[in-house]
Amino acid sequence: MVNVRKRGNVYEYNFDVAKIERKRKRITKSGFKTKAEALKQGTIAYNE
């Protein structure tokens, strides 16, 4: 599941990849101008 949030003037997406030794491994990318753009790119990254 891809999460999107606003940080300052830009949006970022993040999602969990796997648990390694009881810790969550997350992928995060920021710098998108719109929420829709961040969600679209986050979904593409999640499916890879």
CHARMM-style PDB file with segment names, atoms N, HN, CA, C and O in Angstrom:
ATOM      1  N   MET     1       0.843  -1.175   0.000  1.00  0.00      PROA
ATOM      2  CA  MET     1       0.000   0.000   0.000  1.00  0.00      PROA
ATOM      3  C   MET     1       0.891   1.242   0.000  1.00  0.00      PROA
ATOM      4  O   MET     1       1.832   1.341   0.788  1.00  0.00      PROA
ATOM      5  N   VAL     2       0.594   2.159  -0.863  1.00  0.00      PROA
ATOM      6  HN  VAL     2      -0.170   2.079  -1.502  1.00  0.00      PROA
ATOM      7  CA  VAL     2       1.382   3.383  -1.012  1.00  0.00      PROA
ATOM      8  C   VAL     2       0.740   4.494  -0.193  1.00  0.00      PROA
ATOM      9  O   VAL     2      -0.460   4.746  -0.306  1.00  0.00      PROA
ATOM     10  N   ASN     3       1.536   5.146   0.622  1.00  0.00      PROA
ATOM     11  HN  ASN     3       2.511   4.941   0.714  1.00  0.00      PROA
ATOM     12  CA  ASN     3       1.079   6.280   1.419  1.00  0.00      PROA
ATOM     13  C   ASN     3       1.645   7.561   0.828  1.00  0.00      PROA
ATOM     14  O   ASN     3       2.804   7.605   0.416  1.00  0.00      PROA
ATOM     15  N   VAL     4       0.818   8.607   0.789  1.00  0.00      PROA
ATOM     16  HN  VAL     4      -0.123   8.571   1.124  1.00  0.00      PROA
ATOM     17  CA  VAL     4       1.243   9.907   0.267  1.00  0.00      PROA
ATOM     18  C   VAL     4       0.991  10.952   1.348  1.00  0.00      PROA
ATOM     19  O   VAL     4      -0.060  10.958   1.987  1.00  0.00      PROA
ATOM     20  N   ARG     5       1.968  11.837   1.544  1.00  0.00      PROA
ATOM     21  HN  ARG     5       2.823  11.833   1.024  1.00  0.00      PROA
ATOM     22  CA  ARG     5       1.778  12.928   2.499  1.00  0.00      PROA
ATOM     23  C   ARG     5       2.496  14.169   2.005  1.00  0.00      PROA
ATOM     24  O   ARG     5       3.412  14.098   1.185  1.00  0.00      PROA
ATOM     25  N   LYS     6       2.060  15.307   2.523  1.00  0.00      PROA
ATOM     26  HN  LYS     6       1.316  15.365   3.189  1.00  0.00      PROA
ATOM     27  CA  LYS     6       2.640  16.584   2.128  1.00  0.00      PROA
ATOM     28  C   LYS     6       3.698  16.973   3.155  1.00  0.00      PROA
ATOM     29  O   LYS     6       3.466  16.923   4.363  1.00  0.00      PROA
ATOM     30  N   ARG     7       4.866  17.362   2.644  1.00  0.00      PROA
ATOM     31  HN  ARG     7       5.054  17.402   1.662  1.00  0.00      PROA
ATOM     32  CA  ARG     7       5.956  17.827   3.501  1.00  0.00      PROA
ATOM     33  C   ARG     7       6.399  19.184   2.979  1.00  0.00      PROA
ATOM     34  O   ARG     7       7.098  19.272   1.971  1.00  0.00      PROA
ATOM     35  N   GLY     8       5.999  20.211   3.652  1.00  0.00      PROA
ATOM     36  HN  GLY     8       5.431  20.139   4.471  1.00  0.00      PROA
ATOM     37  CA  GLY     8       6.320  21.558   3.194  1.00  0.00      PROA
ATOM     38  C   GLY     8       5.510  21.895   1.956  1.00  0.00      PROA
ATOM     39  O   GLY     8       4.280  21.909   1.999  1.00  0.00      PROA
ATOM     40  N   ASN     9       6.190  22.162   0.864  1.00  0.00      PROA
ATOM     41  HN  ASN     9       7.189  22.150   0.829  1.00  0.00      PROA
ATOM     42  CA  ASN     9       5.512  22.508  -0.387  1.00  0.00      PROA
ATOM     43  C   ASN     9       5.446  21.346  -1.369  1.00  0.00      PROA
ATOM     44  O   ASN     9       4.898  21.503  -2.460  1.00  0.00      PROA
ATOM     45  N   VAL    10       5.986  20.193  -1.015  1.00  0.00      PROA
ATOM     46  HN  VAL    10       6.431  20.066  -0.128  1.00  0.00      PROA
ATOM     47  CA  VAL    10       6.034  19.046  -1.925  1.00  0.00      PROA
ATOM     48  C   VAL    10       5.386  17.824  -1.276  1.00  0.00      PROA
ATOM     49  O   VAL    10       5.168  17.784  -0.065  1.00  0.00      PROA
ATOM     50  N   TYR    11       5.084  16.829  -2.113  1.00  0.00      PROA
ATOM     51  HN  TYR    11       5.261  16.862  -3.097  1.00  0.00      PROA
ATOM     52  CA  TYR    11       4.497  15.584  -1.644  1.00  0.00      PROA
ATOM     53  C   TYR    11       5.527  14.474  -1.713  1.00  0.00      PROA
ATOM     54  O   TYR    11       6.456  14.530  -2.519  1.00  0.00      PROA
ATOM     55  N   GLU    12       5.364  13.459  -0.864  1.00  0.00      PROA
ATOM     56  HN  GLU    12       4.609  13.414  -0.209  1.00  0.00      PROA
ATOM     57  CA  GLU    12       6.228  12.295  -0.891  1.00  0.00      PROA
ATOM     58  C   GLU    12       5.388  11.035  -0.797  1.00  0.00      PROA
ATOM     59  O   GLU    12       4.282  11.049  -0.256  1.00  0.00      PROA
ATOM     60  N   TYR    13       5.928   9.939  -1.333  1.00  0.00      PROA
ATOM     61  HN  TYR    13       6.826   9.928  -1.773  1.00  0.00      PROA
ATOM     62  CA  TYR    13       5.281   8.648  -1.158  1.00  0.00      PROA
ATOM     63  C   TYR    13       6.206   7.745  -0.365  1.00  0.00      PROA
ATOM     64  O   TYR    13       7.423   7.931  -0.370  1.00  0.00      PROA
ATOM     65  N   ASN    14       5.624   6.758   0.323  1.00  0.00      PROA
ATOM     66  HN  ASN    14       4.635   6.607   0.327  1.00  0.00      PROA
ATOM     67  CA  ASN    14       6.411   5.740   0.992  1.00  0.00      PROA
ATOM     68  C   ASN    14       5.596   4.465   1.109  1.00  0.00      PROA
ATOM     69  O   ASN    14       4.366   4.492   1.133  1.00  0.00      PROA
ATOM     70  N   PHE    15       6.306   3.349   1.182  1.00  0.00      PROA
ATOM     71  HN  PHE    15       7.306   3.326   1.163  1.00  0.00      PROA
ATOM     72  CA  PHE    15       5.661   2.050   1.372  1.00  0.00      PROA
ATOM     73  C   PHE    15       6.659   1.085   1.988  1.00  0.00      PROA
ATOM     74  O   PHE    15       7.871   1.272   1.878  1.00  0.00      PROA
ATOM     75  N   ASP    16       6.135   0.046   2.640  1.00  0.00      PROA
ATOM     76  HN  ASP    16       5.151  -0.106   2.729  1.00  0.00      PROA
ATOM     77  CA  ASP    16       6.950  -0.979   3.268  1.00  0.00      PROA
ATOM     78  C   ASP    16       7.332  -2.030   2.236  1.00  0.00      PROA
ATOM     79  O   ASP    16       6.497  -2.468   1.445  1.00  0.00      PROA
ATOM     80  N   VAL    17       8.598  -2.429   2.250  1.00  0.00      PROA
ATOM     81  HN  VAL    17       9.277  -2.073   2.892  1.00  0.00      PROA
ATOM     82  CA  VAL    17       9.073  -3.461   1.336  1.00  0.00      PROA
ATOM     83  C   VAL    17       9.039  -4.816   2.025  1.00  0.00      PROA
ATOM     84  O   VAL    17       8.379  -5.740   1.549  1.00  0.00      PROA
ATOM     85  N   ALA    18       9.745  -4.941   3.145  1.00  0.00      PROA
ATOM     86  HN  ALA    18      10.281  -4.191   3.533  1.00  0.00      PROA
ATOM     87  CA  ALA    18       9.802  -6.214   3.863  1.00  0.00      PROA
ATOM     88  C   ALA    18      10.280  -5.960   5.283  1.00  0.00      PROA
ATOM     89  O   ALA    18      10.872  -4.923   5.583  1.00  0.00      PROA
ATOM     90  N   LYS    19      10.014  -6.915   6.137  1.00  0.00      PROA
ATOM     91  HN  LYS    19       9.533  -7.758   5.893  1.00  0.00      PROA
ATOM     92  CA  LYS    19      10.546  -6.847   7.484  1.00  0.00      PROA
ATOM     93  C   LYS    19      11.858  -7.610   7.523  1.00  0.00      PROA
ATOM     94  O   LYS    19      11.923  -8.771   7.119  1.00  0.00      PROA
ATOM     95  N   ILE    20      12.900  -6.954   8.009  1.00  0.00      PROA
ATOM     96  HN  ILE    20      12.847  -6.011   8.337  1.00  0.00      PROA
ATOM     97  CA  ILE    20      14.211  -7.568   8.128  1.00  0.00      PROA
ATOM     98  C   ILE    20      14.625  -7.485   9.590  1.00  0.00      PROA
ATOM     99  O   ILE    20      14.802  -6.397  10.137  1.00  0.00      PROA
ATOM    100  N   GLU    21      14.775  -8.651  10.216  1.00  0.00      PROA
ATOM    101  HN  GLU    21      14.631  -9.535   9.771  1.00  0.00      PROA
ATOM    102  CA  GLU    21      15.153  -8.736  11.627  1.00  0.00      PROA
ATOM    103  C   GLU    21      14.243  -7.875  12.504  1.00  0.00      PROA
ATOM    104  O   GLU    21      14.712  -7.100  13.338  1.00  0.00      PROA
ATOM    105  N   ARG    22      12.943  -8.025  12.300  1.00  0.00      PROA
ATOM    106  HN  ARG    22      12.562  -8.654  11.622  1.00  0.00      PROA
ATOM    107  CA  ARG    22      11.904  -7.325  13.074  1.00  0.00      PROA
ATOM    108  C   ARG    22      11.857  -5.825  12.840  1.00  0.00      PROA
ATOM    109  O   ARG    22      11.199  -5.115  13.601  1.00  0.00      PROA
ATOM    110  N   LYS    23      12.528  -5.318  11.817  1.00  0.00      PROA
ATOM    111  HN  LYS    23      13.062  -5.895  11.199  1.00  0.00      PROA
ATOM    112  CA  LYS    23      12.477  -3.905  11.483  1.00  0.00      PROA
ATOM    113  C   LYS    23      11.866  -3.744  10.105  1.00  0.00      PROA
ATOM    114  O   LYS    23      12.071  -4.580   9.225  1.00  0.00      PROA
ATOM    115  N   ARG    24      11.115  -2.666   9.919  1.00  0.00      PROA
ATOM    116  HN  ARG    24      10.948  -1.987  10.634  1.00  0.00      PROA
ATOM    117  CA  ARG    24      10.481  -2.398   8.635  1.00  0.00      PROA
ATOM    118  C   ARG    24      11.463  -1.730   7.684  1.00  0.00      PROA
ATOM    119  O   ARG    24      12.190  -0.812   8.065  1.00  0.00      PROA
ATOM    120  N   LYS    25      11.474  -2.193   6.462  1.00  0.00      PROA
ATOM    121  HN  LYS    25      10.883  -2.938   6.152  1.00  0.00      PROA
ATOM    122  CA  LYS    25      12.270  -1.569   5.414  1.00  0.00      PROA
ATOM    123  C   LYS    25      11.318  -0.754   4.565  1.00  0.00      PROA
ATOM    124  O   LYS    25      10.380  -1.303   3.986  1.00  0.00      PROA
ATOM    125  N   ARG    26      11.545   0.554   4.482  1.00  0.00      PROA
ATOM    126  HN  ARG    26      12.307   0.999   4.952  1.00  0.00      PROA
ATOM    127  CA  ARG    26      10.653   1.448   3.745  1.00  0.00      PROA
ATOM    128  C   ARG    26      11.362   2.090   2.569  1.00  0.00      PROA
ATOM    129  O   ARG    26      12.560   2.368   2.609  1.00  0.00      PROA
ATOM    130  N   ILE    27      10.590   2.314   1.530  1.00  0.00      PROA
ATOM    131  HN  ILE    27       9.616   2.088   1.498  1.00  0.00      PROA
ATOM    132  CA  ILE    27      11.049   3.060   0.367  1.00  0.00      PROA
ATOM    133  C   ILE    27      10.323   4.400   0.388  1.00  0.00      PROA
ATOM    134  O   ILE    27       9.095   4.439   0.475  1.00  0.00      PROA
ATOM    135  N   THR    28      11.071   5.497   0.309  1.00  0.00      PROA
ATOM    136  HN  THR    28      12.068   5.465   0.238  1.00  0.00      PROA
ATOM    137  CA  THR    28      10.504   6.845   0.353  1.00  0.00      PROA
ATOM    138  C   THR    28      11.112   7.687  -0.757  1.00  0.00      PROA
ATOM    139  O   THR    28      12.315   7.626  -1.010  1.00  0.00      PROA
ATOM    140  N   LYS    29      10.277   8.467  -1.408  1.00  0.00      PROA
ATOM    141  HN  LYS    29       9.300   8.517  -1.202  1.00  0.00      PROA
ATOM    142  CA  LYS    29      10.753   9.411  -2.422  1.00  0.00      PROA
ATOM    143  C   LYS    29       9.914  10.678  -2.319  1.00  0.00      PROA
ATOM    144  O   LYS    29       8.697  10.612  -2.147  1.00  0.00      PROA
ATOM    145  N   SER    30      10.561  11.818  -2.424  1.00  0.00      PROA
ATOM    146  HN  SER    30      11.550  11.871  -2.564  1.00  0.00      PROA
ATOM    147  CA  SER    30       9.900  13.096  -2.232  1.00  0.00      PROA
ATOM    148  C   SER    30      10.192  14.025  -3.401  1.00  0.00      PROA
ATOM    149  O   SER    30      11.059  13.748  -4.230  1.00  0.00      PROA
ATOM    150  N   GLY    31       9.455  15.134  -3.456  1.00  0.00      PROA
ATOM    151  HN  GLY    31       8.751  15.360  -2.783  1.00  0.00      PROA
ATOM    152  CA  GLY    31       9.723  16.168  -4.447  1.00  0.00      PROA
ATOM    153  C   GLY    31       8.663  16.302  -5.518  1.00  0.00      PROA
ATOM    154  O   GLY    31       8.918  16.916  -6.554  1.00  0.00      PROA
ATOM    155  N   PHE    32       7.479  15.745  -5.304  1.00  0.00      PROA
ATOM    156  HN  PHE    32       7.271  15.245  -4.462  1.00  0.00      PROA
ATOM    157  CA  PHE    32       6.410  15.808  -6.299  1.00  0.00      PROA
ATOM    158  C   PHE    32       5.549  17.041  -6.039  1.00  0.00      PROA
ATOM    159  O   PHE    32       5.274  17.387  -4.890  1.00  0.00      PROA
ATOM    160  N   LYS    33       5.130  17.696  -7.108  1.00  0.00      PROA
ATOM    161  HN  LYS    33       5.353  17.416  -8.042  1.00  0.00      PROA
ATOM    162  CA  LYS    33       4.356  18.930  -6.986  1.00  0.00      PROA
ATOM    163  C   LYS    33       2.899  18.682  -6.619  1.00  0.00      PROA
ATOM    164  O   LYS    33       2.286  19.505  -5.939  1.00  0.00      PROA
ATOM    165  N   THR    34       2.331  17.542  -7.066  1.00  0.00      PROA
ATOM    166  HN  THR    34       2.829  16.874  -7.618  1.00  0.00      PROA
ATOM    167  CA  THR    34       0.925  17.253  -6.782  1.00  0.00      PROA
ATOM    168  C   THR    34       0.789  15.898  -6.101  1.00  0.00      PROA
ATOM    169  O   THR    34       1.656  15.032  -6.223  1.00  0.00      PROA
ATOM    170  N   LYS    35      -0.306  15.737  -5.390  1.00  0.00      PROA
ATOM    171  HN  LYS    35      -1.010  16.440  -5.291  1.00  0.00      PROA
ATOM    172  CA  LYS    35      -0.583  14.478  -4.704  1.00  0.00      PROA
ATOM    173  C   LYS    35      -0.814  13.353  -5.712  1.00  0.00      PROA
ATOM    174  O   LYS    35      -0.375  12.224  -5.494  1.00  0.00      PROA
ATOM    175  N   ALA    36      -1.503  13.659  -6.814  1.00  0.00      PROA
ATOM    176  HN  ALA    36      -1.860  14.576  -6.990  1.00  0.00      PROA
ATOM    177  CA  ALA    36      -1.784  12.658  -7.841  1.00  0.00      PROA
ATOM    178  C   ALA    36      -0.496  12.149  -8.479  1.00  0.00      PROA
ATOM    179  O   ALA    36      -0.365  10.956  -8.750  1.00  0.00      PROA
ATOM    180  N   GLU    37       0.449  13.045  -8.717  1.00  0.00      PROA
ATOM    181  HN  GLU    37       0.343  14.015  -8.497  1.00  0.00      PROA
ATOM    182  CA  GLU    37       1.723  12.655  -9.310  1.00  0.00      PROA
ATOM    183  C   GLU    37       2.510  11.741  -8.367  1.00  0.00      PROA
ATOM    184  O   GLU    37       3.102  10.756  -8.807  1.00  0.00      PROA
ATOM    185  N   ALA    38       2.516  12.064  -7.080  1.00  0.00      PROA
ATOM    186  HN  ALA    38       2.034  12.864  -6.722  1.00  0.00      PROA
ATOM    187  CA  ALA    38       3.211  11.235  -6.098  1.00  0.00      PROA
ATOM    188  C   ALA    38       2.565   9.857  -5.993  1.00  0.00      PROA
ATOM    189  O   ALA    38       3.267   8.850  -5.896  1.00  0.00      PROA
ATOM    190  N   LEU    39       1.245   9.803  -6.012  1.00  0.00      PROA
ATOM    191  HN  LEU    39       0.675  10.621  -6.090  1.00  0.00      PROA
ATOM    192  CA  LEU    39       0.543   8.530  -5.933  1.00  0.00      PROA
ATOM    193  C   LEU    39       0.810   7.674  -7.157  1.00  0.00      PROA
ATOM    194  O   LEU    39       0.997   6.463  -7.038  1.00  0.00      PROA
ATOM    195  N   LYS    40       0.829   8.286  -8.327  1.00  0.00      PROA
ATOM    196  HN  LYS    40       0.677   9.270  -8.423  1.00  0.00      PROA
ATOM    197  CA  LYS    40       1.083   7.549  -9.578  1.00  0.00      PROA
ATOM    198  C   LYS    40       2.489   6.944  -9.571  1.00  0.00      PROA
ATOM    199  O   LYS    40       2.660   5.760  -9.860  1.00  0.00      PROA
ATOM    200  N   GLN    41       3.478   7.748  -9.244  1.00  0.00      PROA
ATOM    201  HN  GLN    41       3.339   8.710  -9.009  1.00  0.00      PROA
ATOM    202  CA  GLN    41       4.866   7.249  -9.213  1.00  0.00      PROA
ATOM    203  C   GLN    41       5.073   6.226  -8.097  1.00  0.00      PROA
ATOM    204  O   GLN    41       5.833   5.271  -8.262  1.00  0.00      PROA
ATOM    205  N   GLY    42       4.406   6.423  -6.972  1.00  0.00      PROA
ATOM    206  HN  GLY    42       3.789   7.199  -6.838  1.00  0.00      PROA
ATOM    207  CA  GLY    42       4.506   5.463  -5.871  1.00  0.00      PROA
ATOM    208  C   GLY    42       3.911   4.120  -6.234  1.00  0.00      PROA
ATOM    209  O   GLY    42       4.451   3.082  -5.852  1.00  0.00      PROA
ATOM    210  N   THR    43       2.821   4.118  -6.957  1.00  0.00      PROA
ATOM    211  HN  THR    43       2.382   4.962  -7.267  1.00  0.00      PROA
ATOM    212  CA  THR    43       2.186   2.873  -7.397  1.00  0.00      PROA
ATOM    213  C   THR    43       3.076   2.136  -8.385  1.00  0.00      PROA
ATOM    214  O   THR    43       3.184   0.911  -8.331  1.00  0.00      PROA
ATOM    215  N   ILE    44       3.711   2.868  -9.282  1.00  0.00      PROA
ATOM    216  HN  ILE    44       3.623   3.863  -9.326  1.00  0.00      PROA
ATOM    217  CA  ILE    44       4.628   2.241 -10.241  1.00  0.00      PROA
ATOM    218  C   ILE    44       5.814   1.608  -9.495  1.00  0.00      PROA
ATOM    219  O   ILE    44       6.201   0.478  -9.796  1.00  0.00      PROA
ATOM    220  N   ALA    45       6.381   2.319  -8.541  1.00  0.00      PROA
ATOM    221  HN  ALA    45       6.067   3.237  -8.297  1.00  0.00      PROA
ATOM    222  CA  ALA    45       7.516   1.797  -7.780  1.00  0.00      PROA
ATOM    223  C   ALA    45       7.105   0.585  -6.934  1.00  0.00      PROA
ATOM    224  O   ALA    45       7.873  -0.369  -6.809  1.00  0.00      PROA
ATOM    225  N   TYR    46       5.920   0.617  -6.366  1.00  0.00      PROA
ATOM    226  HN  TYR    46       5.296   1.391  -6.468  1.00  0.00      PROA
ATOM    227  CA  TYR    46       5.429  -0.485  -5.529  1.00  0.00      PROA
ATOM    228  C   TYR    46       5.241  -1.755  -6.354  1.00  0.00      PROA
ATOM    229  O   TYR    46       5.533  -2.848  -5.872  1.00  0.00      PROA
ATOM    230  N   ASN    47       4.759  -1.629  -7.585  1.00  0.00      PROA
ATOM    231  HN  ASN    47       4.522  -0.741  -7.978  1.00  0.00      PROA
ATOM    232  CA  ASN    47       4.520  -2.789  -8.436  1.00  0.00      PROA
ATOM    233  C   ASN    47       5.813  -3.409  -8.960  1.00  0.00      PROA
ATOM    234  O   ASN    47       5.824  -4.576  -9.349  1.00  0.00      PROA
ATOM    235  N   GLU    48       6.888  -2.649  -8.973  1.00  0.00      PROA
ATOM    236  HN  GLU    48       6.879  -1.701  -8.657  1.00  0.00      PROA
ATOM    237  CA  GLU    48       8.180  -3.198  -9.400  1.00  0.00      PROA
ATOM    238  C   GLU    48       8.747  -4.015  -8.277  1.00  0.00      PROA
ATOM    239  OT1 GLU    48       9.834  -4.577  -8.410  1.00  0.00      PROA
TER     240      GLU     48
END
